[in-house]
Amino acid sequence: MIHNSRGVTLVEMLAAITIATICFVLIFSIWLSGEKSAQHTMTQNDLQADAHLVQARITRAFYEQKDNLTLTIDNGEVILATGKGSSSQQEHISSPNLFYSGDGSELQDISDDTGNFIGTKLTIDYVIKTRTAVGSADNEGPSFHLSTTLNYPWEDVEEREPSDAP
């Protein structure tokens, strides 16, 4: 009787398929986790980069044209208006893919203890999120909080008396 030992039994085939499936599922789940983490990190970086750009544009406009500056948020976009009257210019300074919310910042006067005007400040407090397809904020995704105060003039206005140290 001829005995053929080159074939594979059904049990060996099922064991090989099971082991291969387990390996494939493990590799796929690790890859999917990495993709999700990379997407989250890239979105967070986009939020931070746009926040930095908006802050830089506001800072430059504040120090260049501090008297004629207004900031508004319209449909999640930051609008910077400079100038007065017919010379007023509006500029959308945030990304259209991101949604800004928070306080519309206004210029505020700074006074010393005696009530004398010593400068101007601008407080910025925005929460930035990704924009959904319908144009609203994505409350499920990552967000970034931009909070800062700009002061003008930035010099120390109080004169200090020399210390009486020996």
DSSP file (Angstrom, degrees, kcal/mol; ACC not computed):
  #  RESIDUE AA STRUCTURE BP1 BP2  ACC     N-H-->O    O-->H-N    N-H-->O    O-->H-N    TCO  KAPPA ALPHA  PHI   PSI    X-CA   Y-CA   Z-CA
    1    1 A M              0   0    0      0, 0.0     2,-0.4     0, 0.0     0, 0.0   0.000 360.0 360.0 360.0 135.3    0.0    0.0    0.0
    2    2 A I        -     0   0    0      2,-0.0     2,-0.6     1,-0.0     0, 0.0  -0.718 360.0-156.3 -89.0 132.8    1.3    3.4   -0.9
    3    3 A H        -     0   0    0     -2,-0.4     2,-0.7     2,-0.0    -1,-0.0  -0.941   0.8-157.7-113.3 115.6    1.3    6.0    1.9
    4    4 A N        +     0   0    0     -2,-0.6     3,-0.3     1,-0.1    -2,-0.0  -0.833  18.4 169.6 -95.7 111.9    1.2    9.7    0.8
    5    5 A S        +     0   0    0     -2,-0.7    -1,-0.1     1,-0.2    -2,-0.0   0.197  57.2  87.1-106.7  14.8    2.6   11.9    3.6
    6    6 A R  S    S+     0   0    0      2,-0.1    -1,-0.2     0, 0.0    -2,-0.0   0.658  70.7  89.0 -87.9 -15.3    2.9   15.1    1.6
    7    7 A G  S    S-     0   0    0     -3,-0.3     2,-0.4     1,-0.1     0, 0.0  -0.184  73.5-120.4 -80.2 171.3   -0.7   16.3    2.2
    8    8 A V        -     0   0    0      4,-0.0     2,-0.1     3,-0.0    -2,-0.1  -0.936  23.6-129.7-115.2 134.8   -2.1   18.5    5.0
    9    9 A T     >  -     0   0    0     -2,-0.4     4,-2.1     1,-0.1     5,-0.1  -0.354  23.8-111.7 -78.9 164.5   -4.8   17.3    7.3
   10   10 A L  H  > S+     0   0    0      1,-0.2     4,-2.4     2,-0.2     5,-0.2   0.868 117.3  53.7 -64.0 -37.7   -7.9   19.3    8.0
   11   11 A V  H  > S+     0   0    0      2,-0.2     4,-2.3     1,-0.2    -1,-0.2   0.913 109.0  48.3 -64.9 -43.6   -6.9   19.8   11.6
   12   12 A E  H  > S+     0   0    0      2,-0.2     4,-2.2     1,-0.2    -1,-0.2   0.899 111.6  50.5 -64.1 -39.4   -3.5   21.2   10.6
   13   13 A M  H  X S+     0   0    0     -4,-2.1     4,-2.3     2,-0.2    -2,-0.2   0.929 111.2  47.5 -64.6 -44.8   -5.2   23.5    8.0
   14   14 A L  H  X S+     0   0    0     -4,-2.4     4,-2.4     1,-0.2    -2,-0.2   0.882 111.6  51.1 -64.2 -38.5   -7.7   24.8   10.6
   15   15 A A  H  X S+     0   0    0     -4,-2.3     4,-2.4     2,-0.2     5,-0.2   0.914 110.9  48.1 -64.9 -42.8   -4.9   25.4   13.2
   16   16 A A  H  X S+     0   0    0     -4,-2.2     4,-2.3     2,-0.2    -2,-0.2   0.907 113.0  47.7 -65.4 -41.7   -2.8   27.4   10.6
   17   17 A I  H  X S+     0   0    0     -4,-2.3     4,-2.4     2,-0.2    -2,-0.2   0.902 111.9  50.6 -66.0 -40.6   -5.8   29.5    9.6
   18   18 A T  H  X S+     0   0    0     -4,-2.4     4,-2.3     2,-0.2    -2,-0.2   0.928 112.2  45.8 -63.3 -46.1   -6.7   30.2   13.2
   19   19 A I  H  X S+     0   0    0     -4,-2.4     4,-2.3     1,-0.2    -2,-0.2   0.908 113.6  49.5 -64.3 -42.0   -3.1   31.3   14.1
   20   20 A A  H  X S+     0   0    0     -4,-2.3     4,-2.5    -5,-0.2    -2,-0.2   0.898 110.8  50.2 -64.6 -39.8   -2.9   33.5   11.0
   21   21 A T  H  X S+     0   0    0     -4,-2.4     4,-2.6     2,-0.2    -2,-0.2   0.913 110.1  49.6 -64.9 -43.2   -6.3   35.1   11.8
   22   22 A I  H  X S+     0   0    0     -4,-2.3     4,-2.2     2,-0.2    -2,-0.2   0.921 112.6  47.7 -61.7 -44.4   -5.2   35.9   15.4
   23   23 A C  H  X S+     0   0    0     -4,-2.3     4,-2.5     2,-0.2     5,-0.2   0.917 112.1  49.7 -62.8 -43.1   -2.0   37.4   14.1
   24   24 A F  H  X S+     0   0    0     -4,-2.5     4,-2.6     1,-0.2    -2,-0.2   0.913 110.8  49.3 -63.1 -43.0   -3.8   39.5   11.5
   25   25 A V  H  X S+     0   0    0     -4,-2.6     4,-2.4     2,-0.2    -1,-0.2   0.907 112.4  48.1 -64.0 -42.2   -6.3   40.8   14.0
   26   26 A L  H  X S+     0   0    0     -4,-2.2     4,-2.0     2,-0.2    -2,-0.2   0.932 113.9  45.8 -64.0 -45.8   -3.6   41.8   16.5
   27   27 A I  H  X S+     0   0    0     -4,-2.5     4,-2.3     1,-0.2    -2,-0.2   0.915 113.8  49.4 -64.1 -42.6   -1.5   43.5   13.8
   28   28 A F  H  X S+     0   0    0     -4,-2.6     4,-2.8    -5,-0.2    -1,-0.2   0.896 109.8  50.5 -65.1 -40.4   -4.6   45.3   12.4
   29   29 A S  H  X S+     0   0    0     -4,-2.4     4,-2.1     2,-0.2    -1,-0.2   0.885 111.6  48.0 -67.2 -37.0   -5.7   46.5   15.9
   30   30 A I  H  X S+     0   0    0     -4,-2.0     4,-2.0     2,-0.2    -2,-0.2   0.915 113.7  47.5 -66.7 -42.4   -2.3   47.9   16.6
   31   31 A W  H  X S+     0   0    0     -4,-2.3     4,-2.3     2,-0.2    -2,-0.2   0.914 111.9  49.6 -64.3 -43.2   -2.2   49.6   13.2
   32   32 A L  H  X S+     0   0    0     -4,-2.8     4,-2.3     1,-0.2    -1,-0.2   0.887 109.8  51.3 -64.4 -39.5   -5.7   51.1   13.7
   33   33 A S  H  X S+     0   0    0     -4,-2.1     4,-2.3     2,-0.2    -1,-0.2   0.902 110.2  49.4 -63.3 -41.2   -4.8   52.4   17.1
   34   34 A G  H  X S+     0   0    0     -4,-2.0     4,-2.5     2,-0.2    -2,-0.2   0.896 110.4  50.3 -64.8 -40.9   -1.7   54.1   15.7
   35   35 A E  H  X S+     0   0    0     -4,-2.3     4,-2.4     2,-0.2    -2,-0.2   0.914 111.4  48.4 -62.5 -43.5   -3.8   55.7   12.9
   36   36 A K  H  X S+     0   0    0     -4,-2.3     4,-2.2     2,-0.2    -2,-0.2   0.910 113.0  47.6 -64.5 -42.4   -6.3   57.0   15.4
   37   37 A S  H  X S+     0   0    0     -4,-2.3     4,-2.4     2,-0.2    -2,-0.2   0.899 111.8  50.1 -65.3 -41.4   -3.6   58.4   17.6
   38   38 A A  H  X S+     0   0    0     -4,-2.5     4,-2.5     2,-0.2    -2,-0.2   0.904 110.6  49.7 -64.7 -41.1   -1.8   60.0   14.6
   39   39 A Q  H  X S+     0   0    0     -4,-2.4     4,-2.2     2,-0.2    -2,-0.2   0.912 111.5  48.9 -63.8 -42.6   -5.1   61.6   13.4
   40   40 A H  H  X S+     0   0    0     -4,-2.2     4,-2.4     2,-0.2    -2,-0.2   0.914 112.5  48.1 -62.6 -43.4   -5.8   63.0   16.9
   41   41 A T  H  X S+     0   0    0     -4,-2.4     4,-2.4     2,-0.2    -2,-0.2   0.902 111.2  49.8 -65.4 -41.6   -2.2   64.4   17.2
   42   42 A M  H  X S+     0   0    0     -4,-2.5     4,-2.2     2,-0.2    -1,-0.2   0.894 111.4  49.1 -65.5 -39.0   -2.4   66.0   13.8
   43   43 A T  H  X S+     0   0    0     -4,-2.2     4,-2.3     2,-0.2    -2,-0.2   0.921 111.2  49.6 -64.7 -43.5   -5.8   67.6   14.6
   44   44 A Q  H  X S+     0   0    0     -4,-2.4     4,-2.4     1,-0.2    -2,-0.2   0.895 110.5  50.6 -62.4 -40.3   -4.4   68.9   17.9
   45   45 A N  H  X S+     0   0    0     -4,-2.4     4,-2.7     2,-0.2    -1,-0.2   0.892 108.8  51.7 -64.6 -39.4   -1.4   70.3   16.1
   46   46 A D  H  X S+     0   0    0     -4,-2.2     4,-2.4     2,-0.2     5,-0.2   0.912 110.2  49.3 -62.5 -42.1   -3.7   72.1   13.6
   47   47 A L  H  X S+     0   0    0     -4,-2.3     4,-2.3     1,-0.2    -2,-0.2   0.934 114.0  45.0 -61.7 -46.7   -5.6   73.6   16.4
   48   48 A Q  H  X S+     0   0    0     -4,-2.4     4,-2.3     2,-0.2    -2,-0.2   0.895 112.6  51.0 -66.1 -40.4   -2.5   74.9   18.1
   49   49 A A  H  X S+     0   0    0     -4,-2.7     4,-2.2     2,-0.2    -1,-0.2   0.916 112.4  45.7 -65.2 -42.4   -0.9   76.2   14.9
   50   50 A D  H  X S+     0   0    0     -4,-2.4     4,-2.8     2,-0.2     5,-0.2   0.892 111.5  52.8 -68.5 -37.6   -4.1   78.1   14.0
   51   51 A A  H  X S+     0   0    0     -4,-2.3     4,-2.5    -5,-0.2    -2,-0.2   0.906 110.1  48.7 -61.8 -40.7   -4.3   79.5   17.6
   52   52 A H  H  X S+     0   0    0     -4,-2.3     4,-2.5     2,-0.2    -2,-0.2   0.911 111.8  49.0 -65.1 -42.0   -0.7   80.7   17.4
   53   53 A L  H  X S+     0   0    0     -4,-2.2     4,-2.3     2,-0.2    -2,-0.2   0.923 112.6  47.2 -63.7 -45.1   -1.4   82.3   14.0
   54   54 A V  H  X S+     0   0    0     -4,-2.8     4,-2.5     1,-0.2     5,-0.2   0.922 113.0  49.2 -62.5 -44.1   -4.5   84.1   15.3
   55   55 A Q  H  X S+     0   0    0     -4,-2.5     4,-2.7    -5,-0.2    -2,-0.2   0.904 110.9  49.9 -63.2 -40.9   -2.7   85.2   18.4
   56   56 A A  H  X S+     0   0    0     -4,-2.5     4,-2.4     2,-0.2    -1,-0.2   0.908 112.1  47.3 -64.9 -41.6    0.3   86.6   16.3
   57   57 A R  H  X S+     0   0    0     -4,-2.3     4,-2.3     2,-0.2    -2,-0.2   0.905 114.2  46.9 -66.6 -40.8   -2.1   88.5   14.0
   58   58 A I  H  X S+     0   0    0     -4,-2.5     4,-2.7     2,-0.2    -2,-0.2   0.920 112.4  50.3 -66.0 -42.9   -4.0   90.0   16.9
   59   59 A T  H  X S+     0   0    0     -4,-2.7     4,-2.2    -5,-0.2     5,-0.2   0.928 111.7  47.3 -61.5 -45.9   -0.8   90.9   18.7
   60   60 A R  H  X S+     0   0    0     -4,-2.4     4,-1.8     1,-0.2     5,-0.2   0.928 114.8  45.8 -62.1 -45.2    0.6   92.6   15.7
   61   61 A A  H  X S+     0   0    0     -4,-2.3     4,-2.9     1,-0.2    -1,-0.2   0.875 110.9  54.4 -65.9 -36.5   -2.6   94.5   15.0
   62   62 A F  H  < S+     0   0    0     -4,-2.7    -2,-0.2     1,-0.2    -1,-0.2   0.923 113.2  40.2 -63.9 -44.7   -2.9   95.5   18.7
   63   63 A Y  H  < S+     0   0    0     -4,-2.2     3,-0.2    -5,-0.2    -1,-0.2   0.761 121.5  42.9 -79.0 -23.5    0.6   97.0   18.9
   64   64 A E  H  < S+     0   0    0     -4,-1.8    -2,-0.2    -5,-0.2    -3,-0.2   0.874 134.4  12.8 -86.7 -40.3    0.3   98.7   15.5
   65   65 A Q  S >< S+     0   0    0     -4,-2.9     3,-0.7    -5,-0.2    18,-0.2  -0.441  71.8 155.9-134.5  60.1   -3.2  100.1   15.7
   66   66 A K  T 3  S+     0   0    0      1,-0.2     3,-0.5    -3,-0.2    -1,-0.1   0.754  71.6  53.1 -64.4 -25.5   -4.3   99.8   19.3
   67   67 A D  T 3  S+     0   0    0      1,-0.2    -1,-0.2    -3,-0.1     2,-0.2   0.801 112.0  41.5 -81.1 -28.2   -6.9  102.5   19.1
   68   68 A N  S <  S+     0   0    0     -3,-0.7    15,-1.4    -6,-0.1     2,-0.4  -0.397  85.7 120.6-117.9  53.8   -8.9  101.2   16.1
   69   69 A L  E     +A   82   0A   0     -3,-0.5    38,-0.4    13,-0.2     2,-0.4  -0.969  28.9 170.9-125.4 129.1   -9.0   97.5   16.8
   70   70 A T  E     -A   81   0A   0     11,-2.3    11,-2.9    -2,-0.4     2,-0.4  -0.998  13.4-159.8-135.4 142.7  -12.1   95.3   17.2
   71   71 A L  E     +A   80   0A   0     34,-1.0     2,-0.3    -2,-0.4     9,-0.2  -0.973  16.2 170.3-119.6 133.0  -12.4   91.5   17.4
   72   72 A T  E     -A   79   0A   0      7,-2.1     7,-3.2    -2,-0.4     2,-0.5  -0.956  27.8-137.4-136.5 158.0  -15.6   89.6   16.7
   73   73 A I  E     -A   78   0A   0     -2,-0.3     2,-0.5     5,-0.2     5,-0.2  -0.978  23.4-179.6-116.1 119.7  -16.5   86.0   16.2
   74   74 A D  E >  S-A   77   0A   0      3,-2.5     3,-1.6    -2,-0.5    26,-0.1  -0.967  71.8 -22.0-124.0 115.1  -19.0   85.4   13.4
   75   75 A N  T 3  S-     0   0    0     -2,-0.5    -1,-0.1     1,-0.3     3,-0.1   0.859 128.5 -49.7  54.5  39.0  -20.2   81.8   12.7
   76   76 A G  T 3  S+     0   0    0      1,-0.2    24,-2.6    24,-0.2     2,-0.4   0.482 115.0 113.9  83.6   3.0  -17.1   80.4   14.5
   77   77 A E  E <   -A   74   0A   0     -3,-1.6    -3,-2.5    22,-0.2     2,-0.5  -0.890  65.1-127.4-110.3 139.4  -14.6   82.6   12.5
   78   78 A V  E     -A   73   0A   0     -2,-0.4    15,-2.2    -5,-0.2    16,-0.7  -0.721  24.2-164.2 -85.2 126.7  -12.4   85.3   14.1
   79   79 A I  E     -AB  72  92A   0     -7,-3.2    -7,-2.1    -2,-0.5     2,-0.6  -0.959   4.0-159.9-116.2 124.6  -12.8   88.7   12.4
   80   80 A L  E     -AB  71  91A   0     11,-2.9    11,-1.9    -2,-0.5     2,-0.5  -0.914   8.4-169.5-104.8 119.9  -10.2   91.4   13.0
   81   81 A A  E     -AB  70  90A   0    -11,-2.9   -11,-2.3    -2,-0.6     2,-0.3  -0.947   5.8-178.8-112.9 128.3  -11.4   94.9   12.1
   82   82 A T  E     +AB  69  89A   0      7,-2.3     7,-2.8    -2,-0.5   -13,-0.2  -0.914  44.2  25.9-123.3 152.0   -8.9   97.8   12.0
   83   83 A G  S    S-     0   0    0    -15,-1.4     2,-0.3    -2,-0.3     5,-0.2  -0.135  76.1 -96.2  87.7 172.6   -9.4  101.5   11.3
   84   84 A K  S >  S-     0   0    0      4,-0.1     3,-1.6    -2,-0.0     4,-0.1  -0.929  70.9 -16.4-129.3 153.3  -12.5  103.6   11.6
   85   85 A G  G >  S-     0   0    0     -2,-0.3     3,-1.4     1,-0.3     0, 0.0  -0.273 127.9  -5.2  62.4-132.8  -15.3  104.7    9.3
   86   86 A S  G 3  S+     0   0    0      1,-0.3    -1,-0.3     3,-0.0    -3,-0.0   0.689 133.7  58.9 -72.6 -18.0  -14.6  104.4    5.6
   87   87 A S  G <  S+     0   0    0     -3,-1.6    -1,-0.3     2,-0.1    -2,-0.2   0.324  77.8 125.2 -92.4   9.5  -11.0  103.2    6.2
   88   88 A S    <   -     0   0    0     -3,-1.4     2,-0.4    -5,-0.2    -5,-0.2  -0.475  42.0-165.8 -70.9 136.1  -12.2  100.3    8.2
   89   89 A Q  E     -B   82   0A   0     -7,-2.8    -7,-2.3    -2,-0.2     2,-0.4  -0.985   5.7-156.4-126.0 134.3  -10.8   96.9    7.0
   90   90 A Q  E     -B   81   0A   0     -2,-0.4     2,-0.4    -9,-0.2    -9,-0.2  -0.891  10.8-176.3-110.1 141.1  -12.1   93.5    8.1
   91   91 A E  E     -B   80   0A   0    -11,-1.9   -11,-2.9    -2,-0.4     2,-0.8  -0.991  25.2-137.0-138.9 127.8  -10.0   90.3    7.9
   92   92 A H  E     +B   79   0A   0     -2,-0.4   -13,-0.2   -13,-0.2    -2,-0.0  -0.757  28.1 175.9 -80.4 114.4  -10.9   86.8    8.6
   93   93 A I        +     0   0    0    -15,-2.2     2,-0.3    -2,-0.8    -1,-0.1   0.420  48.5  77.3-106.9   1.8   -7.9   85.6   10.6
   94   94 A S  S    S-     0   0    0    -16,-0.7   -43,-0.0   -40,-0.1   -17,-0.0  -0.736  89.1 -93.8-109.2 161.6   -8.9   82.1   11.6
   95   95 A S    >   -     0   0    0     -2,-0.3     3,-1.4     1,-0.1   -17,-0.1  -0.480  24.3-136.7 -70.1 138.1   -9.0   78.9    9.5
   96   96 A P  T 3  S+     0   0    0      0, 0.0    -1,-0.1     0, 0.0   -19,-0.0   0.651 103.5  62.7 -69.8 -12.4  -12.4   78.2    7.9
   97   97 A N  T 3  S+     0   0    0     33,-0.0    34,-2.2     2,-0.0     2,-0.3   0.527  97.8  68.0 -87.2  -6.3  -12.0   74.5    9.0
   98   98 A L  E <  S-C  130   0B   0     -3,-1.4     2,-0.5    32,-0.2    32,-0.2  -0.817  73.0-138.3-116.5 155.4  -11.9   75.4   12.7
   99   99 A F  E     -C  129   0B   0     30,-3.7    30,-2.4    -2,-0.3     2,-0.4  -0.955  15.9-162.3-118.2 119.3  -14.7   76.8   15.0
  100  100 A Y  E     +C  128   0B   0    -24,-2.6     2,-0.3    -2,-0.5    28,-0.2  -0.799  12.8 171.7-100.0 139.8  -13.9   79.5   17.5
  101  101 A S  E     +C  127   0B   0     26,-1.9    26,-3.0    -2,-0.4     2,-0.3  -0.966  27.5  77.2-139.9 158.9  -16.1   80.3   20.5
  102  102 A G  E    S-C  126   0B   0     -2,-0.3     2,-0.2    24,-0.2    24,-0.2  -0.897  78.1 -17.9 138.2-168.0  -15.6   82.6   23.4
  103  103 A D  E     -C  125   0B   0     22,-1.3     2,-0.6    -2,-0.3    22,-0.5  -0.511  56.3-123.8 -76.5 134.5  -15.7   86.2   24.4
  104  104 A G        -     0   0    0     -2,-0.2     2,-0.2    20,-0.1   -32,-0.1  -0.698  39.0-127.7 -71.7 120.1  -15.5   88.9   21.8
  105  105 A S        -     0   0    0     -2,-0.6   -34,-1.0    17,-0.1     2,-0.3  -0.491  28.3-172.8 -81.4 138.8  -12.5   90.8   23.0
  106  106 A E        -     0   0    0     -2,-0.2    17,-0.6    17,-0.2     2,-0.2  -0.935  31.1-102.1-126.1 151.8  -12.6   94.6   23.5
  107  107 A L  E     -D  122   0B   0    -38,-0.4     2,-0.4    -2,-0.3    15,-0.2  -0.500  38.6-164.5 -70.4 139.2  -10.0   97.1   24.3
  108  108 A Q  E     -D  121   0B   0     13,-2.7    13,-3.0    -2,-0.2     2,-0.2  -0.981  17.0-122.9-128.1 140.1  -10.0   98.2   28.0
  109  109 A D  E     -D  120   0B   0     -2,-0.4     2,-0.5    11,-0.2    11,-0.3  -0.550  19.5-145.0 -79.3 145.9   -8.2  101.1   29.6
  110  110 A I  E     -D  119   0B   0      9,-2.9     8,-3.1    -2,-0.2     9,-1.2  -0.948  18.6-174.1-111.4 130.3   -5.8  100.5   32.4
  111  111 A S  E     -D  117   0B   0     -2,-0.5     6,-0.2     6,-0.2     2,-0.0  -0.897  18.9-126.8-122.4 153.2   -5.6  103.1   35.2
  112  112 A D    >   -     0   0    0      4,-2.2     3,-1.6    -2,-0.3    -1,-0.1  -0.163  47.8 -79.9 -84.0-172.5   -3.3  103.4   38.1
  113  113 A D  T 3  S+     0   0    0      1,-0.3    -1,-0.1     2,-0.1    -2,-0.0   0.764 131.3  51.3 -63.0 -26.4   -4.4  103.8   41.8
  114  114 A T  T 3  S-     0   0    0      2,-0.1    -1,-0.3     0, 0.0    -3,-0.0   0.457 120.7-105.0 -91.2  -1.3   -5.1  107.5   41.3
  115  115 A G  S <  S+     0   0    0     -3,-1.6     2,-0.3     1,-0.3    -2,-0.1   0.516  70.4 145.9  92.2   6.2   -7.2  107.0   38.2
  116  116 A N        -     0   0    0      1,-0.1    -4,-2.2     2,-0.0    -1,-0.3  -0.589  55.7-111.1 -78.6 137.3   -4.7  108.2   35.7
  117  117 A F  E     +D  111   0B   0     -2,-0.3    -6,-0.2    -6,-0.2     3,-0.1  -0.495  43.7 164.6 -66.7 127.3   -4.7  106.4   32.3
  118  118 A I  E     -     0   0B   0     -8,-3.1     2,-0.3     1,-0.3    -7,-0.2   0.484  55.2 -44.5-123.6  -7.7   -1.5  104.3   31.9
  119  119 A G  E     -D  110   0B   0     -9,-1.2    -9,-2.9    35,-0.0     2,-0.3  -0.994  53.1 -88.6 168.2-170.6   -2.3  102.0   29.0
  120  120 A T  E     -DE 109 152B   0     32,-4.1    32,-3.1    -2,-0.3     2,-0.3  -0.957  27.6-163.8-131.8 147.1   -4.6   99.7   27.2
  121  121 A K  E     -DE 108 151B   0    -13,-3.0   -13,-2.7    -2,-0.3     2,-0.4  -0.963   6.9-160.4-133.2 154.9   -5.2   95.9   27.5
  122  122 A L  E     -DE 107 150B   0     28,-2.4    28,-3.0    -2,-0.3     2,-0.5  -0.988   9.6-157.2-133.6 120.8   -6.9   93.3   25.3
  123  123 A T  E     - E   0 149B   0    -17,-0.6     2,-0.5    -2,-0.4    26,-0.2  -0.876   6.2-165.7-104.1 129.3   -8.0   90.0   26.8
  124  124 A I  E     + E   0 148B   0     24,-3.4    24,-2.3    -2,-0.5     2,-0.3  -0.956  14.7 166.5-115.7 127.8   -8.4   87.0   24.5
  125  125 A D  E     +CE 103 147B   0    -22,-0.5   -22,-1.3    -2,-0.5     2,-0.3  -0.758  15.8 155.8-144.0  92.6  -10.3   83.9   25.6
  126  126 A Y  E     -CE 102 146B   0     20,-3.1    20,-3.0    -2,-0.3     2,-0.5  -0.892  32.4-150.5-121.7 147.8  -11.2   81.5   22.8
  127  127 A V  E     -CE 101 145B   0    -26,-3.0   -26,-1.9    -2,-0.3     2,-0.5  -0.984  20.6-156.5-113.0 128.3  -11.9   77.8   22.7
  128  128 A I  E     +CE 100 144B   0     16,-3.4    16,-2.1    -2,-0.5     2,-0.3  -0.904  19.1 163.9-113.0 130.2  -11.0   76.3   19.3
  129  129 A K  E     -CE  99 143B   0    -30,-2.4   -30,-3.7    -2,-0.5    14,-0.1  -0.887  42.4 -90.0-134.5 165.9  -12.6   73.1   17.9
  130  130 A T  E     -C   98   0B   0     12,-0.6     8,-2.7     8,-0.4     2,-0.4  -0.452  43.7-117.6 -74.4 154.5  -12.8   71.4   14.6
  131  131 A R  B     -F  137   0C   0    -34,-2.2     6,-0.2     6,-0.2    -1,-0.1  -0.772  23.3-137.4 -96.3 136.4  -15.7   72.3   12.3
  132  132 A T    >   -     0   0    0      4,-3.1     3,-1.4    -2,-0.4     6,-0.1  -0.263  33.1 -95.8 -82.2 176.0  -18.3   69.6   11.3
  133  133 A A  T 3  S+     0   0    0      1,-0.3    -1,-0.1     2,-0.1    -2,-0.0   0.782 125.6  53.6 -65.2 -27.2  -19.7   69.3    7.8
  134  134 A V  T 3  S-     0   0    0      2,-0.1    -1,-0.3     3,-0.0     3,-0.1   0.470 121.7-105.7 -88.4  -1.0  -22.8   71.3    8.9
  135  135 A G  S <  S+     0   0    0     -3,-1.4     2,-0.2     1,-0.3    -2,-0.1   0.492  81.3 114.9  96.3   3.9  -20.6   74.2   10.1
  136  136 A S  S    S-     0   0    0      1,-0.1    -4,-3.1   -37,-0.0    -1,-0.3  -0.496  74.1 -79.9-100.6 175.4  -20.9   73.8   13.9
  137  137 A A  B     -F  131   0C   0     -6,-0.2     2,-1.1    -2,-0.2    -6,-0.2  -0.485  36.1-125.3 -75.4 142.0  -18.3   72.9   16.4
  138  138 A D        -     0   0    0     -8,-2.7     3,-0.4    -2,-0.2    -8,-0.4  -0.765  27.9-177.6 -86.2  99.0  -17.3   69.2   16.8
  139  139 A N  S    S+     0   0    0     -2,-1.1    -1,-0.2     1,-0.2     4,-0.0   0.641  77.5  57.3 -75.3 -13.7  -17.9   68.7   20.6
  140  140 A E  S    S+     0   0    0     -3,-0.1    -1,-0.2     2,-0.1     3,-0.1   0.762  98.4  70.0 -85.6 -27.6  -16.6   65.1   20.5
  141  141 A G  S    S-     0   0    0     -3,-0.4  -101,-0.0     1,-0.2     0, 0.0  -0.069  97.0 -66.0 -85.8-175.2  -13.2   65.9   19.0
  142  142 A P        -     0   0    0      0, 0.0   -12,-0.6     0, 0.0     2,-0.3  -0.261  49.0-165.6 -69.9 158.5  -10.1   67.6   20.5
  143  143 A S  E     -E  129   0B   0    -14,-0.1     2,-0.4    -3,-0.1   -14,-0.2  -0.923  10.7-147.1-140.0 165.9  -10.1   71.3   21.5
  144  144 A F  E     -E  128   0B   0    -16,-2.1   -16,-3.4    -2,-0.3     2,-0.6  -0.999  10.3-143.5-137.8 137.4   -7.6   74.0   22.3
  145  145 A H  E     -E  127   0B   0     -2,-0.4     2,-0.6   -18,-0.2   -18,-0.2  -0.904  10.9-166.5-107.1 120.3   -8.0   76.9   24.7
  146  146 A L  E     +E  126   0B   0    -20,-3.0   -20,-3.1    -2,-0.6     2,-0.4  -0.925  18.9 161.4-106.6 114.6   -6.4   80.2   23.8
  147  147 A S  E     +E  125   0B   0     -2,-0.6     2,-0.3   -22,-0.2   -22,-0.2  -0.971   9.7 134.7-139.0 120.1   -6.2   82.6   26.7
  148  148 A T  E     -E  124   0B   0    -24,-2.3   -24,-3.4    -2,-0.4     2,-0.4  -0.983  37.7-138.4-157.4 161.8   -3.9   85.7   26.9
  149  149 A T  E     -E  123   0B   0     -2,-0.3     2,-0.4   -26,-0.2   -26,-0.2  -0.998  13.0-156.0-128.7 130.0   -3.9   89.3   27.8
  150  150 A L  E     -E  122   0B   0    -28,-3.0   -28,-2.4    -2,-0.4     2,-0.4  -0.896  11.0-163.9-105.3 133.1   -2.0   92.0   25.8
  151  151 A N  E     -E  121   0B   0     -2,-0.4   -30,-0.2   -30,-0.2     3,-0.1  -0.935   9.3-136.4-118.8 140.3   -0.9   95.2   27.5
  152  152 A Y  E    S+E  120   0B   0    -32,-3.1   -32,-4.1    -2,-0.4     2,-0.1  -0.982  87.8  30.3-139.5 129.4    0.2   98.4   25.9
  153  153 A P  S    S-     0   0    0      0, 0.0    -1,-0.2     0, 0.0     4,-0.1   0.604  74.8-167.0 -75.0 155.8    2.5  100.1   26.8
  154  154 A W        +     0   0    0     -2,-0.1    -2,-0.1     2,-0.1     2,-0.0   0.475  52.0 106.8 -92.5  -2.6    4.5   97.2   28.1
  155  155 A E  S    S-     0   0    0      1,-0.1     2,-0.6     2,-0.0    -3,-0.0  -0.357  85.8 -97.9 -72.0 158.1    7.1   99.2   30.0
  156  156 A D        -     0   0    0      1,-0.2    -1,-0.1     2,-0.0    -2,-0.1  -0.681  36.8-168.4 -75.5 117.8    7.0   99.3   33.7
  157  157 A V        +     0   0    0     -2,-0.6     2,-0.4    -4,-0.1    -1,-0.2   0.670  60.3  85.0 -87.6 -16.7    5.1  102.5   34.5
  158  158 A E  S    S-     0   0    0      1,-0.0     2,-0.5     0, 0.0    -2,-0.0  -0.707  72.6-140.7 -87.0 133.5    5.9  102.6   38.2
  159  159 A E        -     0   0    0     -2,-0.4     2,-0.3     1,-0.0    -2,-0.1  -0.807  17.2-142.1 -92.4 130.6    9.2  104.1   39.2
  160  160 A R        -     0   0    0     -2,-0.5     3,-0.1     1,-0.0    -1,-0.0  -0.697  11.0-125.1 -93.9 142.8   10.8  102.3   42.0
  161  161 A E        -     0   0    0     -2,-0.3    -1,-0.0     1,-0.1     2,-0.0  -0.606  37.5 -97.5 -81.7 146.1   12.7  104.1   44.7
  162  162 A P        -     0   0    0      0, 0.0    -1,-0.1     0, 0.0     2,-0.1  -0.352  44.8-110.5 -62.7 142.4   16.2  102.9   45.3
  163  163 A S        -     0   0    0      1,-0.1    -3,-0.0    -3,-0.1     0, 0.0  -0.362  11.8-131.7 -73.9 155.0   16.5  100.5   48.1
  164  164 A D        +     0   0    0     -2,-0.1    -1,-0.1     2,-0.0     0, 0.0   0.023  57.3 141.1 -93.0  26.5   18.2  101.5   51.4
  165  165 A A              0   0    0      1,-0.1    -2,-0.0     0, 0.0     0, 0.0  -0.419 360.0 360.0 -70.7 145.9   20.3   98.3   51.4
  166  166 A P              0   0    0      0, 0.0    -1,-0.1     0, 0.0    -2,-0.0   0.496 360.0 360.0 -66.8 360.0   23.9   98.8   52.6
